[in-house]
Amino acid sequence: MNVRNPLEANDWDIAAFLKLVASLQLSVWLLLALDAFGLHVPIVQELFVLFTCFCAGVILLRVFKLHNLNQIEGLLYAVGLSVTTVMLTGLFMNTVYSLFISRPLSLSRSS
């Protein structure tokens, strides 16, 4: 059995790559659903953070057609692009949603 290296996922063929992304997404949804029903799995948040810090960046590496990177470059680019994307999405949401809601990304309710 040949196990592919997930650090080189941006070089995989598209079918295998989409299977990886779909399986990671389904596993995160399953773990979050179990947590919502009271079955607390201790590593749910950590898995979600790892998924967020890796998968979005690898998708962007494929979009930008950055292939044939070594493992360290691929990992660092994927994590850097993911963190940047998440932060810019939060900035965009906070800026645009503040036109309609007083404190859009706050956990506390405004009175």
C-alpha positions in Angstrom: 0.0 0.0 0.0 1.4 3.4 -1.0 0.7 6.1 1.5 1.0 9.6 0.0 2.7 12.4 1.9 0.1 15.0 2.9 2.8 17.7 3.0 3.0 17.4 -0.8 -0.8 17.5 -1.3 -0.6 20.4 -3.7 1.3 18.0 -6.2 -1.4 15.3 -6.0 -3.9 14.7 -8.8 -7.1 16.6 -8.3 -9.3 13.6 -7.5 -7.0 12.4 -4.6 -6.7 16.0 -3.4 -10.5 16.5 -3.3 -10.9 13.2 -1.5 -8.4 14.4 1.2 -10.2 17.8 1.6 -13.6 16.2 1.7 -12.5 13.5 4.3 -10.9 16.2 6.5 -14.0 18.4 6.3 -16.4 15.5 7.1 -14.2 14.4 10.1 -14.2 17.9 11.5 -18.0 18.1 11.1 -18.5 14.7 12.7 -16.3 15.7 15.7 -18.1 19.0 16.1 -21.5 17.2 15.9 -20.4 14.7 18.6 -19.3 17.7 20.8 -22.6 19.4 20.3 -24.5 16.3 21.4 -22.5 16.1 24.6 -19.9 13.5 23.6 -16.8 15.6 24.3 -13.7 14.4 22.4 -10.7 16.2 24.0 -8.9 16.9 20.7 -11.8 18.4 18.7 -10.5 22.0 18.9 -7.0 21.0 18.1 -8.0 19.1 15.0 -10.1 22.0 13.8 -7.1 24.4 14.3 -4.8 21.9 12.4 -7.4 21.7 9.6 -7.7 25.4 9.4 -4.0 26.0 9.5 -3.2 23.5 6.7 -6.1 22.8 4.3 -6.9 26.3 3.2 -3.3 27.0 2.4 -2.9 23.9 0.3 -6.0 24.8 -1.6 -4.5 28.2 -2.3 -1.2 26.7 -3.3 -3.1 24.7 -5.9 -5.0 27.8 -7.1 -1.7 29.7 -7.5 -0.2 26.6 -9.2 2.8 26.4 -6.9 4.0 22.9 -7.4 7.3 21.0 -6.8 8.0 22.6 -3.4 9.9 20.7 -0.9 8.1 19.5 2.2 9.2 22.3 4.5 8.4 25.1 1.9 5.0 23.5 1.2 4.1 23.3 4.9 5.2 26.8 5.7 3.5 28.3 2.6 0.3 26.4 3.4 0.2 27.5 7.0 1.1 31.1 6.2 -1.5 31.3 3.5 -4.1 29.8 5.7 -3.4 32.1 8.7 -3.4 35.1 6.4 -6.7 34.0 4.7 -8.4 33.4 8.1 -7.2 36.8 9.4 -8.2 38.8 6.3 -11.6 37.0 6.3 -12.2 38.1 9.9 -11.1 41.6 9.1 -13.4 41.8 6.2 -16.3 40.3 8.1 -15.7 42.7 11.1 -15.5 45.7 8.7 -18.5 45.0 6.5 -20.8 43.5 9.2 -20.2 46.4 11.5 -22.4 48.4 9.0 -25.3 46.2 10.0 -24.5 44.9 13.5 -22.9 46.8 16.3 -20.3 44.2 17.4 -20.2 41.5 14.7 -17.5 39.1 15.8 -17.9 39.6 19.5 -19.0 36.7 21.8 -20.9 39.1 24.1 -24.3 40.5 23.1 -24.5 44.2 22.9 -27.3 45.9 24.9 
